Amino acid sequence: KTFRSKLNDTQTTTTIIGRKTVIIPTIPAIPSSSTHTKSTPTTPIEHSPPSDPIVLMRT
C-alpha cells in the first residue's frame, strides 16, 4: 500500500510538472521576442522536471 501511494504521488507531481511545462512555453511564445524567450525557458523547464521526480524518488 505504501509503494502504491508513493507511485501515485510521483505520477501526480509529474502530471502537474508536465502541465506547467506546457503552459510556460506557450505564454512566452506569443511575444515577438520568441527567439529570446524560447531560449530562456527551455533551460529551466528542462532542468526542473527531471530534478523534481528524482528528489521525490530519493525521499
Secondary structure as the mmCIF struct_conf table of DSSP 4:
data_model
#
loop_
_struct_conf.conf_type_id
_struct_conf.id
_struct_conf.beg_label_comp_id
_struct_conf.beg_label_asym_id
_struct_conf.beg_label_seq_id
_struct_conf.end_label_comp_id
_struct_conf.end_label_asym_id
_struct_conf.end_label_seq_id
HELX_RH_AL_P HELX_RH_AL_P1 THR A 2 THR A 26
TURN_TY1_P TURN_TY1_P1 ILE A 27 ALA A 29
BEND BEND1 ILE A 30 SER A 32
HELX_RH_AL_P HELX_RH_AL_P2 SER A 34 ARG A 58
#
